[in-house]
Amino acid sequence: MAKEPVLYSPEANADFVYHMEDVLEVYQRPYDPKRPKICMDEGSKQVLAHTREPIPMEAGEPERIDYEYERKGVCSVFVAMEPETGPVRCV
């Protein structure tokens, strides 16, 4: 399989490119269960509460939830995933 060229912006310096290629090389390695590749991400999410109780579903009708909410703060969500096998962990 032919390797496609990677284009770098003129602003990227040599040190950045050197380290980026180290990271990209990790993802090209064959799968090894003793040394799994783990991808991580983090995001902030709002913590919301209902201002009114949802109306439960009935035969032929879905549960109905009011559009108003009360903001209860913010939390950070961390996700770890092993892309070659699929397990996802959220903390």
N, CA, C and O of each residue as an XYZ file, in Angstrom:
364
protein
N       0.850     -1.178      0.000
C       0.000      0.000      0.000
C       0.896      1.242      0.000
O       1.799      1.368      0.827
N       0.639      2.141     -0.923
C       1.444      3.358     -1.042
C       1.113      4.319      0.090
O      -0.043      4.475      0.482
N       2.148      4.950      0.599
C       1.968      5.916      1.672
C       1.587      7.262      1.076
O       2.275      7.764      0.188
N       0.503      7.848      1.554
C       0.097      9.155      1.054
C       0.913     10.231      1.750
O       1.219     10.115      2.937
N       1.268     11.286      1.008
C       2.057     12.353      1.637
C       1.235     13.091      2.689
O       0.022     13.253      2.553
N       1.910     13.527      3.723
C       1.274     14.312      4.776
C       1.674     15.753      4.558
O       2.859     16.056      4.419
N       0.698     16.646      4.526
C       0.978     18.061      4.307
C       0.949     18.793      5.637
O       0.005     18.646      6.413
N       1.979     19.580      5.901
C       2.067     20.353      7.132
C       1.935     21.823      6.782
O       2.394     22.265      5.729
N       1.312     22.568      7.660
C       1.180     24.004      7.420
C       2.554     24.655      7.552
O       3.410     24.155      8.282
N       2.766     25.761      6.855
C       4.061     26.456      6.951
C       4.361     26.925      8.372
O       5.521     27.122      8.734
N       3.297     27.105      9.186
C       3.507     27.577     10.560
C       4.047     26.481     11.480
O       4.596     26.777     12.541
N       3.894     25.216     11.077
C       4.344     24.110     11.936
C       5.868     24.095     11.983
O       6.530     24.100     10.945
N       6.408     24.076     13.176
C       7.868     24.061     13.272
C       8.389     22.624     13.295
O       7.625     21.676     13.473
N       9.681     22.483     13.114
C      10.296     21.156     12.997
C      10.089     20.320     14.259
O       9.866     19.113     14.164
N      10.159     20.934     15.425
C       9.986     20.187     16.675
C       8.565     19.625     16.775
O       8.374     18.477     17.175
N       7.579     20.433     16.412
C       6.189     19.977     16.430
C       6.006     18.797     15.479
O       5.412     17.785     15.850
N       6.511     18.925     14.267
C       6.373     17.867     13.263
C       7.066     16.597     13.744
O       6.528     15.503     13.570
N       8.230     16.718     14.337
C       8.976     15.566     14.846
C       8.135     14.796     15.868
O       8.020     13.573     15.785
N       7.554     15.508     16.820
C       6.755     14.856     17.863
C       5.425     14.337     17.320
O       4.943     13.294     17.761
N       4.833     15.048     16.373
C       3.586     14.585     15.781
C       3.812     13.259     15.053
O       2.978     12.359     15.140
N       4.915     13.133     14.348
C       5.204     11.884     13.641
C       5.419     10.735     14.621
O       5.080      9.593     14.309
N       5.976     11.013     15.804
C       6.101      9.978     16.842
C       4.726      9.465     17.259
O       4.528      8.260     17.412
N       3.786     10.374     17.441
C       2.435      9.982     17.845
C       1.756      9.200     16.725
O       1.143      8.163     16.981
N       1.856      9.679     15.496
C       1.220      8.993     14.371
C       1.792      7.592     14.179
O       1.074      6.683     13.762
N       3.056      7.412     14.474
C       3.689      6.092     14.343
C       3.056      5.086     15.299
O       2.941      3.906     14.968
N       2.649      5.538     16.471
C       2.005      4.648     17.449
C       0.740      4.040     16.854
O       0.476      2.854     17.049
N      -0.042      4.833     16.135
C      -1.297      4.346     15.569
C      -1.091      3.422     14.377
O      -2.027      2.736     13.965
N       0.108      3.388     13.818
C       0.385      2.489     12.696
C       0.895      1.128     13.157
O       1.025      0.214     12.343
N       1.183      0.981     14.431
C       1.676     -0.300     14.943
C       0.577     -1.358     14.894
O      -0.602     -1.036     15.046
N       0.959     -2.629     14.681
C      -0.053     -3.690     14.712
C      -0.617     -3.850     16.128
O       0.021     -3.479     17.113
N      -1.820     -4.407     16.203
C      -2.483     -4.593     17.493
C      -1.697     -5.559     18.367
O      -1.276     -6.621     17.909
N      -1.501     -5.184     19.632
C      -0.827     -6.027     20.618
C      -1.637     -5.941     21.914
O      -1.648     -4.890     22.554
N      -2.320     -7.029     22.317
C      -3.154     -6.964     23.524
C      -2.369     -6.654     24.794
O      -2.946     -6.198     25.781
N      -1.051     -6.899     24.779
C      -0.235     -6.588     25.960
C       0.114     -5.101     26.031
O       0.507     -4.606     27.087
N      -0.027     -4.392     24.914
C       0.279     -2.961     24.867
C      -0.840     -2.241     24.115
O      -0.624     -1.768     22.999
N      -2.027     -2.151     24.707
C      -3.162     -1.544     23.993
C      -2.952     -0.051     23.744
O      -2.276      0.639     24.507
N      -3.547      0.416     22.665
C      -3.545      1.854     22.362
C      -4.802      2.437     22.995
O      -5.908      1.960     22.740
N      -4.639      3.442     23.799
C      -5.760      4.060     24.495
C      -5.897      5.502     24.013
O      -4.931      6.264     24.036
N      -7.095      5.871     23.578
C      -7.397      7.251     23.197
C      -8.218      7.867     24.322
O      -9.100      7.218     24.885
N      -7.926      9.112     24.644
C      -8.658      9.786     25.718
C      -9.190     11.120     25.219
O      -8.613     11.749     24.332
N     -10.306     11.535     25.809
C     -10.877     12.842     25.513
C     -11.559     13.347     26.778
O     -11.934     12.564     27.652
N     -11.714     14.657     26.863
C     -12.337     15.283     28.027
C     -13.257     16.374     27.519
O     -12.960     17.042     26.528
N     -14.363     16.549     28.196
C     -15.284     17.617     27.829
C     -16.072     18.089     29.034
O     -16.298     17.332     29.978
N     -16.489     19.349     28.993
C     -17.335     19.902     30.055
C     -18.786     19.742     29.644
O     -19.138     19.969     28.486
N     -19.618     19.357     30.575
C     -21.050     19.167     30.318
C     -21.860     19.863     31.399
O     -21.462     19.897     32.563
N     -23.009     20.422     31.000
C     -23.916     21.019     31.971
C     -24.656     19.921     32.731
O     -25.002     18.884     32.165
N     -24.891     20.160     34.007
C     -25.719     19.261     34.808
C     -27.086     19.932     34.906
O     -27.208     21.035     35.440
N     -28.118     19.255     34.382
C     -29.455     19.841     34.302
C     -30.458     19.037     35.115
O     -30.296     17.832     35.312
N     -31.502     19.724     35.587
C     -32.589     19.064     36.314
C     -33.915     19.505     35.702
O     -34.028     20.610     35.171
N     -34.909     18.636     35.780
C     -36.253     18.985     35.308
C     -36.864     20.020     36.244
O     -36.650     19.967     37.455
N     -37.623     20.961     35.688
C     -38.382     21.891     36.535
C     -39.770     21.331     36.819
O     -40.420     21.731     37.785
N     -40.222     20.403     35.977
C     -41.497     19.695     36.174
C     -41.246     18.216     35.940
O     -40.387     17.844     35.140
N     -41.987     17.384     36.629
C     -41.840     15.939     36.438
C     -42.296     15.554     35.030
O     -43.326     16.043     34.566
N     -41.550     14.688     34.345
C     -41.992     14.219     33.026
C     -43.331     13.488     33.134
O     -43.642     12.881     34.159
N     -44.105     13.559     32.072
C     -45.378     12.831     32.018
C     -45.062     11.441     31.477
O     -44.557     11.316     30.361
N     -45.353     10.393     32.252
C     -44.981      9.041     31.818
C     -45.674      8.651     30.514
O     -46.740      9.165     30.175
N     -45.040      7.733     29.798
C     -45.652      7.265     28.556
C     -46.886      6.437     28.860
O     -47.009      5.812     29.913
N     -47.789      6.458     27.901
C     -49.006      5.651     27.964
C     -49.082      4.865     26.667
O     -48.265      5.070     25.769
N     -50.039      3.983     26.559
C     -50.182      3.192     25.335
C     -50.296      4.124     24.130
O     -51.208      4.948     24.056
N     -49.374      3.988     23.200
C     -49.394      4.799     21.981
C     -48.858      6.207     22.137
O     -48.849      6.958     21.162
N     -48.411      6.596     23.319
C     -47.886      7.944     23.563
C     -46.500      7.858     24.202
O     -46.298      7.080     25.134
N     -45.543      8.650     23.709
C     -44.212      8.637     24.324
C     -44.197      9.429     25.636
O     -45.117     10.196     25.922
N     -43.150      9.233     26.417
C     -42.956     10.062     27.610
C     -42.820     11.508     27.144
O     -42.200     11.778     26.116
N     -43.399     12.433     27.901
C     -43.312     13.846     27.541
C     -42.504     14.588     28.596
O     -42.773     14.498     29.794
N     -41.495     15.330     28.111
C     -40.591     16.064     28.997
C     -40.666     17.542     28.633
O     -40.556     17.901     27.461
N     -40.853     18.392     29.628
C     -40.936     19.829     29.400
C     -39.579     20.360     28.941
O     -38.538     19.815     29.306
N     -39.598     21.412     28.151
C     -38.357     21.977     27.623
C     -37.615     22.842     28.637
O     -36.436     23.135     28.437
N     -38.264     23.255     29.708
C     -37.584     24.064     30.719
C     -36.739     23.175     31.624
O     -37.100     22.033     31.910
N     -35.613     23.718     32.065
C     -34.732     22.971     32.959
C     -34.069     23.928     33.937
O     -34.073     25.144     33.742
N     -33.505     23.362     34.979
C     -32.754     24.127     35.970
C     -31.292     23.713     35.861
O     -30.968     22.525     35.858
N     -30.415     24.706     35.773
C     -28.992     24.414     35.645
C     -28.415     24.136     37.030
O     -28.592     24.929     37.955
N     -27.722     23.001     37.166
C     -27.176     22.585     38.463
C     -25.654     22.644     38.505
O     -25.042     22.169     39.461
N     -25.043     23.219     37.485
C     -23.589     23.336     37.475
C     -22.981     22.699     36.238
O     -23.657     22.453     35.240
N     -21.690     22.440     36.336
C     -20.924     21.878     35.226
C     -20.050     20.756     35.769
O     -19.588     20.819     36.908
N     -19.826     19.736     34.956
C     -18.906     18.671     35.353
C     -17.997     18.339     34.172
O     -18.312     18.660     33.025
N     -16.894     17.709     34.457
C     -15.981     17.252     33.412
C     -16.188     15.763     33.202
O     -16.305     14.997     34.158
N     -16.231     15.366     31.945
C     -16.390     13.961     31.588
C     -15.111     13.522     30.888
O     -14.670     14.160     29.933
N     -14.521     12.436     31.362
C     -13.322     11.878     30.749
C     -13.689     10.546     30.108
O     -14.336      9.709     30.738
N     -13.285     10.348     28.874
C     -13.588      9.119     28.141
C     -12.282      8.487     27.703
O     -11.409      9.164     27.160
N     -12.144      7.183     27.938
C     -10.987      6.416     27.461
C     -11.520      5.305     26.567
O     -12.492      4.632     26.908
N     -10.874      5.120     25.420
C     -11.341      4.127     24.456
C     -10.161      3.393     23.852
O      -9.124      3.987     23.557
N     -10.334      2.102     23.674
C      -9.349      1.312     22.945
C      -9.922      1.108     21.537
O     -10.771      0.237     21.346
N      -9.473      1.901     20.539
C     -10.134      1.916     19.234
C     -10.119      0.590     18.480
O     -11.010      0.350     17.665
N      -9.153     -0.264     18.720
C      -9.071     -1.509     17.955
C      -9.954     -2.620     18.513
O     -10.241     -3.590     17.812
N     -10.387     -2.490     19.765
C     -11.260     -3.516     20.340
C     -12.613     -2.963     20.751
O     -13.563     -3.727     20.920
N     -12.722     -1.648     20.915
C     -14.008     -1.024     21.158
C     -14.394     -0.651     22.567
O     -15.285      0.187     22.709
N     -13.802     -1.201     23.649
C     -14.269     -0.824     24.982
C     -14.131      0.678     25.238
O     -13.122      1.292     24.891
N     -15.160      1.252     25.849
C     -15.162      2.667     26.197
C     -15.400      2.778     27.693
O     -16.254      2.080     28.239
N     -14.662      3.638     28.353
C     -14.839      3.880     29.784
C     -15.060      5.375     29.977
O     -14.311      6.191     29.439
N     -16.078      5.733     30.738
C     -16.357      7.131     31.054
C     -16.187      7.333     32.546
O     -16.616      6.504     33.349
N     -15.560      8.435     32.912
C     -15.349      8.762     34.319
C     -15.824     10.181     34.554
O     -15.744     10.681     35.676
